[in-house]
Amino acid sequence: MNTDYSNTDGSPMELMMDYYARRAKGGAGLVVVESTTIDPTSRNHGAQSQFSDTSYIPLSSKLVDKIHRYGAKAAIELTHFGADGTVSSGGEEPAPSDVTSRGA
């Protein structure tokens, strides 16, 4: 699932933080943060959440703190879209082989 509440670099917007905080405030015991890519070349759309290096820690920590404020635990869905990802760096699409994706 994606809210599309990410900044252009994939970091969480305040809107995303508030979205997940509302779930925690509503009584959820575990809040799973949306599909978040681990590689910038793996994003499958422009608003894809991303966590690919330590520069994402400050805003992601703020998101987790907002979830914890209401007593919920936080988890994240880490993803990599392989050959189905868009290439934001202009390089080769990362995939385990040169087999074309079924969606291509």
DRENPA-3360 file (N, C-alpha, C; in nm, 2 decimals, always signed):
BEGIN
1 = MNTDYSNT = +0.08/-0.12/+0.00/+0.00/+0.00/+0.00/+0.09/+0.12/+0.00 ~ +0.04/+0.23/-0.07/+0.11/+0.35/-0.07/+0.01/+0.47/-0.05 ~ +0.05/+0.56/+0.03/-0.04/+0.68/+0.05/+0.00/+0.79/-0.05 ~ +0.12/+0.78/-0.11/+0.17/+0.88/-0.20/+0.20/+1.01/-0.12 ~ +0.23/+1.00/+0.01/+0.26/+1.11/+0.09/+0.41/+1.12/+0.12 ~ +0.49/+1.10/+0.02/+0.63/+1.11/+0.03/+0.68/+1.24/-0.05 ~ +0.79/+1.29/+0.00/+0.85/+1.40/-0.07/+0.92/+1.34/-0.20 ~ +0.96/+1.43/-0.29/+1.02/+1.38/-0.41/+1.14/+1.29/-0.39;
9 = DGSPMELM = +1.21/+1.31/-0.28/+1.32/+1.22/-0.26/+1.28/+1.09/-0.19 ~ +1.15/+1.07/-0.16/+1.11/+0.95/-0.10/+1.09/+0.96/+0.05 ~ +1.14/+1.07/+0.11/+1.12/+1.08/+0.26/+0.98/+1.11/+0.30 ~ +0.94/+1.08/+0.42/+0.80/+1.10/+0.46/+0.76/+1.25/+0.48 ~ +0.65/+1.28/+0.42/+0.60/+1.42/+0.44/+0.53/+1.42/+0.58 ~ +0.50/+1.54/+0.63/+0.42/+1.55/+0.75/+0.29/+1.49/+0.74 ~ +0.23/+1.50/+0.62/+0.10/+1.43/+0.59/+0.11/+1.28/+0.61 ~ +0.22/+1.22/+0.57/+0.23/+1.08/+0.59/+0.24/+1.05/+0.74;
17 = MDYYARRA = +0.32/+1.13/+0.81/+0.34/+1.11/+0.95/+0.20/+1.12/+1.03 ~ +0.13/+1.22/+0.99/+0.00/+1.23/+1.05/-0.10/+1.12/+1.02 ~ -0.09/+1.07/+0.90/-0.18/+0.96/+0.85/-0.15/+0.84/+0.94 ~ -0.03/+0.80/+0.96/+0.00/+0.68/+1.04/-0.02/+0.71/+1.19 ~ +0.01/+0.83/+1.24/-0.02/+0.87/+1.38/-0.17/+0.85/+1.41 ~ -0.25/+0.89/+1.31/-0.40/+0.87/+1.33/-0.44/+0.72/+1.35 ~ -0.37/+0.64/+1.28/-0.40/+0.49/+1.30/-0.36/+0.45/+1.44 ~ -0.25/+0.50/+1.48/-0.20/+0.46/+1.62/-0.30/+0.52/+1.72;
25 = KGGAGLVV = -0.34/+0.64/+1.70/-0.43/+0.71/+1.80/-0.56/+0.64/+1.80 ~ -0.60/+0.58/+1.69/-0.73/+0.51/+1.68/-0.73/+0.38/+1.75 ~ -0.61/+0.33/+1.80/-0.61/+0.21/+1.88/-0.53/+0.10/+1.81 ~ -0.47/+0.12/+1.70/-0.39/+0.01/+1.64/-0.27/-0.02/+1.73 ~ -0.24/-0.15/+1.75/-0.13/-0.19/+1.83/+0.00/-0.20/+1.75 ~ -0.01/-0.22/+1.61/+0.10/-0.22/+1.52/+0.06/-0.15/+1.40 ~ +0.15/-0.05/+1.36/+0.12/+0.03/+1.24/+0.24/-0.01/+1.15 ~ +0.20/-0.06/+1.03/+0.29/-0.10/+0.93/+0.30/+0.01/+0.83;
33 = VESTTIDP = +0.41/+0.08/+0.82/+0.43/+0.19/+0.73/+0.45/+0.13/+0.59 ~ +0.39/+0.20/+0.49/+0.38/+0.15/+0.35/+0.50/+0.10/+0.29 ~ +0.48/+0.04/+0.17/+0.58/-0.01/+0.08/+0.69/+0.10/+0.06 ~ +0.81/+0.07/+0.11/+0.92/+0.16/+0.11/+1.04/+0.10/+0.04 ~ +1.09/+0.16/-0.07/+1.19/+0.10/-0.14/+1.33/+0.12/-0.08 ~ +1.42/+0.03/-0.10/+1.55/+0.04/-0.04/+1.66/+0.08/-0.13 ~ +1.62/+0.12/-0.26/+1.71/+0.16/-0.36/+1.64/+0.26/-0.45 ~ +1.71/+0.37/-0.48/+1.64/+0.48/-0.56/+1.61/+0.43/-0.70;
41 = TSRNHGAQ = +1.67/+0.33/-0.75/+1.64/+0.28/-0.89/+1.52/+0.19/-0.88 ~ +1.47/+0.16/-0.77/+1.36/+0.06/-0.75/+1.23/+0.13/-0.73 ~ +1.22/+0.26/-0.73/+1.09/+0.32/-0.71/+1.00/+0.29/-0.83 ~ +0.88/+0.26/-0.80/+0.79/+0.23/-0.91/+0.69/+0.34/-0.95 ~ +0.70/+0.45/-0.87/+0.63/+0.57/-0.91/+0.69/+0.69/-0.83 ~ +0.65/+0.81/-0.87/+0.72/+0.93/-0.82/+0.70/+0.95/-0.67 ~ +0.59/+0.91/-0.61/+0.57/+0.94/-0.47/+0.60/+0.82/-0.39 ~ +0.68/+0.72/-0.44/+0.72/+0.60/-0.36/+0.80/+0.64/-0.24;
49 = SQFSDTSY = +0.77/+0.59/-0.13/+0.85/+0.60/-0.01/+0.98/+0.53/-0.03 ~ +1.08/+0.59/+0.03/+1.22/+0.54/+0.01/+1.30/+0.55/+0.14 ~ +1.39/+0.45/+0.16/+1.48/+0.45/+0.27/+1.60/+0.38/+0.23 ~ +1.69/+0.45/+0.16/+1.81/+0.39/+0.10/+1.94/+0.42/+0.16 ~ +1.94/+0.52/+0.25/+2.07/+0.55/+0.32/+2.04/+0.63/+0.45 ~ +2.14/+0.66/+0.52/+2.12/+0.72/+0.65/+2.06/+0.86/+0.65 ~ +2.05/+0.92/+0.53/+1.99/+1.06/+0.53/+1.84/+1.05/+0.56 ~ +1.78/+0.93/+0.55/+1.64/+0.92/+0.57/+1.61/+0.90/+0.72;
57 = IPLSSKLV = +1.71/+0.88/+0.80/+1.68/+0.85/+0.95/+1.61/+0.96/+1.02 ~ +1.65/+1.09/+1.01/+1.58/+1.19/+1.08/+1.42/+1.20/+1.06 ~ +1.38/+1.20/+0.94/+1.24/+1.21/+0.92/+1.17/+1.08/+0.95 ~ +1.23/+0.97/+0.92/+1.17/+0.84/+0.95/+1.16/+0.82/+1.10 ~ +1.26/+0.87/+1.18/+1.25/+0.87/+1.32/+1.14/+0.95/+1.38 ~ +1.12/+1.06/+1.31/+1.00/+1.15/+1.35/+0.87/+1.08/+1.33 ~ +0.86/+1.01/+1.22/+0.74/+0.93/+1.19/+0.72/+0.82/+1.29 ~ +0.82/+0.75/+1.33/+0.81/+0.64/+1.43/+0.78/+0.71/+1.57;
65 = DKIHRYGA = +0.83/+0.82/+1.60/+0.80/+0.88/+1.73/+0.65/+0.92/+1.73 ~ +0.60/+0.97/+1.62/+0.45/+1.00/+1.62/+0.37/+0.88/+1.64 ~ +0.41/+0.77/+1.59/+0.34/+0.64/+1.60/+0.35/+0.59/+1.75 ~ +0.47/+0.60/+1.80/+0.49/+0.55/+1.94/+0.42/+0.64/+2.04 ~ +0.40/+0.77/+2.01/+0.33/+0.86/+2.10/+0.19/+0.80/+2.15 ~ +0.13/+0.72/+2.07/+0.00/+0.67/+2.10/+0.01/+0.52/+2.14 ~ +0.13/+0.47/+2.17/+0.14/+0.34/+2.23/+0.15/+0.23/+2.13 ~ +0.15/+0.26/+2.00/+0.16/+0.16/+1.90/+0.31/+0.13/+1.86;
73 = KAAIELTH = +0.33/+0.01/+1.82/+0.46/-0.03/+1.76/+0.46/+0.01/+1.61 ~ +0.58/+0.03/+1.56/+0.59/+0.07/+1.42/+0.67/-0.04/+1.34 ~ +0.63/-0.07/+1.22/+0.70/-0.16/+1.13/+0.70/-0.10/+1.00 ~ +0.79/-0.15/+0.91/+0.79/-0.09/+0.77/+0.80/-0.21/+0.67 ~ +0.73/-0.18/+0.56/+0.73/-0.28/+0.45/+0.84/-0.24/+0.35 ~ +0.96/-0.31/+0.36/+1.07/-0.28/+0.27/+1.05/-0.36/+0.14 ~ +1.07/-0.28/+0.03/+1.05/-0.34/-0.10/+1.16/-0.31/-0.19 ~ +1.17/-0.39/-0.30/+1.26/-0.36/-0.41/+1.19/-0.42/-0.53;
81 = FGADGTVS = +1.16/-0.33/-0.63/+1.08/-0.37/-0.75/+1.16/-0.43/-0.86 ~ +1.29/-0.45/-0.84/+1.37/-0.51/-0.95/+1.35/-0.45/-1.08 ~ +1.32/-0.54/-1.18/+1.30/-0.49/-1.32/+1.18/-0.41/-1.34 ~ +1.08/-0.42/-1.24/+0.96/-0.34/-1.25/+0.98/-0.20/-1.20 ~ +1.09/-0.17/-1.14/+1.11/-0.03/-1.09/+1.15/+0.06/-1.20 ~ +1.13/+0.19/-1.17/+1.18/+0.29/-1.27/+1.32/+0.32/-1.24 ~ +1.39/+0.37/-1.34/+1.53/+0.40/-1.32/+1.55/+0.55/-1.30 ~ +1.56/+0.59/-1.18/+1.57/+0.74/-1.15/+1.72/+0.78/-1.17;
89 = SGGEEPAP = +1.81/+0.69/-1.17/+1.95/+0.73/-1.18/+2.01/+0.72/-1.32 ~ +1.92/+0.68/-1.41/+1.97/+0.67/-1.55/+2.05/+0.54/-1.58 ~ +2.07/+0.46/-1.49/+2.15/+0.34/-1.51/+2.06/+0.22/-1.55 ~ +2.12/+0.10/-1.54/+2.05/-0.02/-1.57/+1.95/-0.05/-1.46 ~ +1.84/-0.12/-1.50/+1.74/-0.16/-1.40/+1.80/-0.28/-1.32 ~ +1.80/-0.27/-1.19/+1.86/-0.38/-1.11/+1.76/-0.50/-1.11 ~ +1.81/-0.62/-1.15/+1.73/-0.74/-1.15/+1.83/-0.86/-1.14 ~ +1.79/-0.97/-1.10/+1.87/-1.09/-1.09/+1.91/-1.15/-1.22;
97 = SDVTSRGA = +1.84/-1.11/-1.33/+1.88/-1.16/-1.46/+1.82/-1.07/-1.56 ~ +1.85/-1.10/-1.69/+1.80/-1.01/-1.79/+1.66/-1.06/-1.85 ~ +1.59/-1.14/-1.77/+1.46/-1.19/-1.81/+1.36/-1.07/-1.79 ~ +1.28/-1.05/-1.90/+1.19/-0.94/-1.90/+1.08/-0.96/-1.80 ~ +1.04/-0.86/-1.73/+0.92/-0.86/-1.64/+0.80/-0.90/-1.72 ~ +0.70/-0.97/-1.66/+0.58/-1.00/-1.72/+0.50/-0.87/-1.75 ~ +0.52/-0.77/-1.67/+0.44/-0.65/-1.69/+0.50/-0.56/-1.80 ~ +0.62/-0.59/-1.85/+0.69/-0.51/-1.95/+0.63/-0.52/-2.09;
% end
